[in-house]
C-alpha cells in the first residue's frame, strides 16, 4: 500500500520511516509560505491585522467542519490543558461532586481536575458497562480522551454520553489522538478540545476548543480578556463586561496568529483527502502491524479490533527507551514514554514504513530481552 499523502510534501529526512504522529508529525513544506505570509501581515499595520483576523476566521471555519459543529461553537486556546482548566475553573463545584476518568487518562485532562481538588473516581473507559456502573448522582463530569495516548484504545463516546446523561453529568472529550485521521462529531460532548501539532499537521501554540452551545447555553469562563469581551471600545469597568456570544470567549488575549496560519493551511491540506479515507489508510497499517507483531510473539496493548483502536500501535516494555533508541538508529522514528513503545501512522506512511517499523521493533525487542 502506497502512502496516501505525498511524503515529499513534508520535511521527512531521507531514508527515515517517520512513524510517530501521536507525538509529533513532520512539518509541511507549505508552512514555509505561512511563515512568510504572517511576517508580511504582521509588518503591515492595520491592513495586516485585518488579514490576520481573516486567516484566523478561515482556520476556525475549517476546524468547525472537521468537528461537525457550527463555526460559532469553535474557539482557540493555547493548549488542551488551558481549555480544560478554563472549563474546570468555571464550574460551581459542590461538596461531594465527583468526576469519572480512566485510570490512565492524559494529564492535560486529569491534572486540572486533580489540582482543583475535585474527587476523581476511576473506571476503564474501554468498558462502557463499567463506566455505566460507576456513575452515581454525585458524578458531575465524565472526562475522557477519544483515543488513549497510552494504548491507542478508542472509546465509545456515544455510550459514555448515555452514561453521563443518565445522571445529568457533563461529557468532556479530548480529541487530540483522533483529530486529523478520524471522522469526528463533537456534538456528542459538552466541551471538546484537540491539540493541533499531531495528526492535524499544525504546531504547538494553539489548540481547538469546542463549546456545545446547544447543550450548555449558559456557560461562561471565570475570567476574560480584551479579546473575549463583546465590546472592543471603552468598557464601563464599574460593570461586569459582556462576553462574546460564541466560543470566541475561549480566547482571552490575542490568538496565536502564526500557529493559526499554519493550522489553516494544514486543514486545507487534509480537506483534500477527507477523514474517512485517512482513517481507512492508517487503520490498514495498524491492523497489519498488529498481525505481524502477533506472529513475532510480541503482545500489543492496543486492542486488535480497528473499531476499538486508533492510528497507533503500542507495546509495553521496561526496555521501551532502549528499544525506541535502537529503532532510531535503524532509521525509524517512533515514540517512547511511560514504559511503552508507540508507533503511529499518518497519510504519508505506507506498507514499506509499516514493515520497517515492525522489523525494527521486533529486532530491538529481541535484543533488549536477550532473545537474539
Helices and strands as residue ranges (DSSP letters): G 7-9, E 17-18, H 31-42, H 45-67, G 71-73, E 74-77, H 80-90, E 98-101, H 107-116, E 119-122, H 128-134, E 139-145, H 157-166, E 170-174, G 186-188, E 191-195, E 207-211, G 247-250, H 257-271, H 275-295, G 306-308, E 312-316, H 320-329, E 332-333, E 335-337, E 340-344, H 351-368
